[in-house]
């Protein structure tokens, strides 16, 4: 059963004995509380930007549902985490543990949590909400995920601990070229936790995000065989090329809340296009071929994932593209700038759609049985998308309306 229509990546959830669920619905946001049977949700916490906090994640509701433990993440401080407790009636928070994350309460009278690569425990009084004594190591090989600060462990009502072993896990992905026969050849030698690669307009450079405890942006020069890391301002990623091939747009929380920024690769300028205080994070983006409009995914805990649009170069407050009651993400402008491909769950499943920009006009569902990561061919006659590990290509005729041909690959 769907509890909420909010999209995005949930970074932890906990079910209270009052039959409510507290969850972290997006990076760059606080915790949301909602009845387990669905209904109106309420914001429980808001990150303290003055203290360097960006996100509240991995909630744990204590018995009685009067207190919720959670992790506060501060990327500007190198990804520092600490565990706090919030009273559900007053909304007041206080710190319990430094250099700690992912709290789990055990009815044995202990609080389990992660510190570095170690699973720790400490005596804990749930009534007074106080840590007692000195933390001690429980396990050193718990499966960890650097990009989400997650750890795979839990505690039963009887106090039994279960966890997945294996230690820290980091994906090693390759960037490859693929031909029409499905054959691949390496684009670069590096293998890292790559995501969102973008080829420059001249085809000579790759702009790519590397995931980790904080995300970073890299440029690979294919002709020179070099790589360059852009200045690490905070948590940065999702970079795309602007049409001139020298400037980029990207998301960052360098000013506190997540926002969209543009900068030149030589570092001569960096300007904010739009920020969203306590409104969640920013996802995949696309720029119109004339460079006048930047569209990006805006996720916020407790509401639908939207497609926001700002005008370049001035930026400012965004407008929203097709603000229906469903989640939309992964926008891509067509080569002529008159259409946008995006992913929407309006049918109940995530599917690729195409709609006119800036509108009005109906959208057309392109994929069937699931689809994501849409990408136009350079001539606009094909639209590529993925379903699981499969890549599809759909013939597209862009006139006054979209006409869809055969699907291949």
ZIURVEN-V149752 format. One record per residue. N is the residue number from 0. PHI is phi in radians with two decimals (* if undefined). D_FIRST is the distance of its C-alpha to the first C-alpha in Angstrom with 1 decimal. Layout:
n/phi/d_first
N/PHI/D_FIRST
N/PHI/D_FIRST
//
This chain:
n/phi/d_first
0/*/0.0
1/-1.34/3.8
2/-1.54/6.2
3/-2.49/9.2
4/-1.53/11.0
5/-1.11/13.5
6/-1.67/14.7
7/1.69/17.0
8/-1.85/17.3
9/-1.26/15.8
10/-1.87/18.8
11/1.83/17.6
12/-2.67/15.3
13/-2.53/16.1
14/-1.76/14.7
15/-1.47/17.5
16/-1.32/18.8
17/-1.61/18.6
18/1.15/14.8
19/-2.06/14.5
20/-2.09/13.5
21/-1.85/16.2
22/-2.49/15.8
23/-1.80/18.2
24/-1.53/16.7
25/-2.92/20.0
26/-1.17/23.5
27/1.37/26.1
28/-2.48/24.1
29/-1.64/23.5
30/-1.60/20.7
31/-2.06/18.0
32/-2.08/16.8
33/-2.55/13.8
34/-1.06/12.7
35/-1.09/9.9
36/-1.49/8.7
37/1.64/9.1
38/2.31/12.5
39/-1.21/15.7
40/-1.86/16.1
41/-2.35/19.5
42/-1.36/21.6
43/-1.65/22.8
44/-2.39/25.2
45/-2.34/27.2
46/-0.98/29.2
47/-1.50/32.9
48/-1.14/34.5
49/-1.14/38.0
50/-1.57/37.3
51/1.54/36.1
52/-1.27/32.4
53/-2.10/30.0
54/-2.48/26.6
55/-1.94/24.9
56/-2.39/22.6
57/0.89/21.4
58/-1.29/20.9
59/-2.47/21.5
60/-1.43/21.1
61/-1.41/24.1
62/-0.93/24.4
63/1.66/24.7
64/1.04/22.4
65/-1.60/25.6
66/-2.42/25.9
67/-2.17/23.9
68/-1.54/25.6
69/-2.78/25.0
70/-1.78/26.9
71/-1.79/29.0
72/-1.92/29.9
73/-2.18/33.2
74/-1.17/33.9
75/-1.16/37.2
76/-1.81/38.5
77/1.36/37.8
78/1.48/34.2
79/-1.13/35.0
80/-2.26/32.3
81/-2.60/32.5
82/-1.79/30.4
83/-2.15/30.3
84/-2.16/29.0
85/-2.06/27.8
86/-1.41/28.2
87/-1.23/25.2
88/-1.45/27.7
89/-1.71/30.2
90/1.35/28.4
91/-1.44/31.5
92/-1.99/31.3
93/-2.54/33.9
94/-1.39/34.4
95/-1.89/34.3
96/-2.50/35.1
97/-1.60/36.5
98/0.84/35.9
99/-2.61/32.7
100/-2.74/29.0
101/0.94/25.6
102/-1.29/26.3
103/-2.43/25.0
104/-1.58/26.4
105/-1.99/27.8
106/-1.22/28.8
107/-1.28/32.1
108/1.61/33.0
109/-2.26/32.4
110/-1.96/30.5
111/-1.70/29.8
112/-2.86/29.7
113/-1.75/30.8
114/-2.36/34.3
115/1.11/35.4
116/-1.69/34.7
117/-1.88/34.9
118/-1.49/32.5
119/-2.00/34.1
120/-2.49/34.0
121/-2.61/35.8
122/-1.06/36.4
123/-2.55/34.2
124/-1.79/34.4
125/-1.27/31.0
126/-1.30/32.7
127/-1.46/35.2
128/0.94/32.8
129/-2.34/35.7
130/-1.43/36.4
131/-2.09/39.3
132/1.40/41.7
133/-1.94/41.5
134/-1.09/38.6
135/-2.35/39.1
136/-1.37/37.9
137/-1.80/35.5
138/-2.69/34.9
139/-2.10/36.1
140/-2.20/34.2
141/-1.21/30.5
142/-1.11/28.7
143/-2.12/28.6
144/-2.20/27.4
145/-1.14/29.9
146/-1.38/28.0
147/-2.18/25.1
148/1.10/27.1
149/-1.46/24.5
150/-2.57/25.5
151/-1.68/23.9
152/-2.74/24.4
153/-2.79/22.9
154/-2.23/24.3
155/-1.38/23.4
156/-1.08/23.9
157/-1.51/27.2
158/1.64/28.3
159/-1.45/28.1
160/-1.69/27.8
161/-2.25/26.1
162/-2.65/26.6
163/-1.62/27.1
164/-1.47/30.7
165/2.14/32.3
166/1.24/33.0
167/-1.17/32.5
168/-2.07/31.0
169/-2.29/31.9
170/-1.26/31.4
171/-2.04/34.6
172/-1.79/34.1
173/-1.93/36.9
174/-1.68/37.6
175/-2.32/38.9
176/-1.62/40.3
177/-2.20/39.0
178/-1.66/41.2
179/-1.16/40.4
180/-1.50/40.9
181/1.48/38.2
182/-1.43/40.8
183/-2.07/40.3
184/-2.34/43.0
185/-1.11/42.6
186/-1.53/42.8
187/-2.48/43.7
188/-1.46/44.4
189/-1.06/42.1
190/-2.19/38.8
191/-2.50/36.6
192/-1.45/32.9
193/-1.33/33.3
194/-2.67/30.8
195/0.97/31.3
196/-1.25/34.8
197/-2.36/36.9
198/-1.46/40.2
199/-1.16/42.9
200/-0.98/44.4
201/-1.55/47.5
202/1.35/45.6
203/-1.75/47.4
204/-2.37/44.9
205/-2.06/41.3
206/-1.78/39.3
207/-2.57/36.5
208/-1.68/34.3
209/-1.94/34.4
210/-1.44/31.5
211/-3.13/32.3
212/-1.06/32.2
213/-2.29/33.1
214/-1.40/33.0
215/-2.39/36.4
216/-1.99/37.9
217/-2.22/40.5
218/-2.10/42.8
219/-1.86/44.2
220/-1.59/47.5
221/-1.20/47.7
222/-1.30/51.4
223/-1.47/52.6
224/1.24/50.2
225/-1.98/49.4
226/-2.35/46.3
227/-2.38/45.9
228/-1.60/43.4
229/-1.27/43.0
230/-0.89/43.6
231/-1.49/40.8
232/-1.33/40.3
233/-3.03/37.0
234/-1.59/33.6
235/-2.14/34.5
236/-3.14/32.9
237/1.10/31.6
238/-1.21/35.3
239/-2.31/36.4
240/-1.40/40.0
241/-1.48/41.4
242/-0.98/43.5
243/-1.30/46.8
244/1.31/45.8
245/-2.09/47.1
246/-1.93/44.4
247/-2.31/40.8
248/-2.06/37.7
249/-2.79/35.2
250/-1.78/32.7
251/-2.82/33.9
252/-2.02/33.6
253/-1.13/37.3
254/-1.76/37.7
255/2.01/34.9
256/-1.27/31.8
257/-1.16/30.7
258/-2.69/32.6
259/-1.84/34.1
260/-2.30/37.7
261/-2.09/40.4
262/-2.74/43.3
263/-1.54/46.3
264/-1.18/46.5
265/-1.44/49.9
266/1.40/48.4
267/-1.30/50.6
268/-2.70/47.7
269/-2.65/44.2
270/-2.27/42.7
271/-1.43/39.3
272/-1.68/37.7
273/3.13/34.9
274/-2.23/33.2
275/-2.37/30.2
276/-0.95/30.9
277/0.99/27.8
278/-2.01/25.7
279/1.66/24.2
280/-1.97/25.5
281/-2.05/26.9
282/-1.99/26.0
283/-0.94/27.6
284/-2.33/30.4
285/-2.63/32.9
286/-2.11/36.3
287/-1.19/37.9
288/-1.00/41.0
289/-1.48/43.3
290/1.29/42.0
291/-1.63/41.3
292/-2.28/37.5
293/-2.02/35.1
294/-2.01/31.4
295/-2.61/28.7
296/-1.39/25.1
297/-2.11/24.4
298/-1.85/21.3
299/-2.50/20.7
300/-1.07/18.4
301/1.62/16.2
302/-2.50/17.0
303/-1.08/16.9
304/-1.40/19.0
305/-2.02/22.3
306/-1.84/25.5
307/-1.71/28.4
308/-2.30/32.0
309/-2.15/35.3
310/-1.59/38.8
311/-1.82/41.2
312/-1.60/43.5
313/-1.34/43.1
314/1.25/39.4
315/1.82/38.3
316/-1.18/35.3
317/-1.44/32.8
318/-1.83/31.6
319/-2.14/28.3
320/-1.59/28.0
321/0.97/25.8
322/-1.50/23.8
323/-1.47/21.1
324/-1.44/17.6
325/-2.75/16.2
326/-1.57/16.8
327/-2.27/20.2
328/-2.74/22.1
329/0.92/25.0
330/-1.28/27.6
331/-2.54/30.9
332/-1.20/33.8
333/-1.25/35.7
334/-1.02/39.3
335/-1.60/40.7
336/1.34/38.3
337/-1.64/37.4
338/-2.36/33.9
339/-2.27/30.8
340/-1.63/28.5
341/-2.76/25.1
342/-1.80/21.5
343/-2.42/18.9
344/-1.88/15.3
345/-1.12/16.2
346/-1.49/15.8
347/1.88/12.2
348/-2.14/13.8
349/-1.25/16.5
350/-2.34/19.7
351/-1.44/23.3
352/-2.17/24.7
353/-2.27/28.2
354/-2.47/29.3
355/-1.22/32.8
356/-2.05/33.8
357/-1.49/34.3
358/1.78/33.2
359/-1.37/32.9
360/2.42/31.7
361/-1.31/28.7
362/-1.63/26.8
363/-2.10/26.9
364/-1.40/24.3
365/-1.67/26.3
366/-1.52/24.2
367/-2.58/22.3
368/1.51/19.8
369/1.93/19.2
370/-2.96/21.7
371/-2.77/22.7
372/0.92/25.9
373/-1.15/27.9
374/-2.66/31.7
375/-1.45/34.6
376/-1.26/37.8
377/-1.08/40.9
378/-1.58/42.1
379/1.30/38.8
380/-1.65/39.0
381/-2.39/36.1
382/-2.18/32.6
383/-1.68/31.3
384/-2.72/27.7
385/-2.04/26.0
386/-2.41/23.3
387/1.11/23.0
388/-1.70/26.6
389/-1.78/27.9
390/-1.96/29.8
391/-2.11/30.2
392/-2.25/32.8
393/-2.02/32.7
394/-1.25/35.9
395/-2.22/35.7
396/-1.98/38.3
397/-1.67/38.2
398/-2.10/40.2
399/-1.23/39.5
400/-2.51/36.2
401/-1.43/34.3
402/-2.06/35.3
403/-1.83/33.4
404/-1.81/35.4
405/-1.32/34.9
406/-1.76/32.5
407/-2.43/34.4
408/1.97/34.9
//
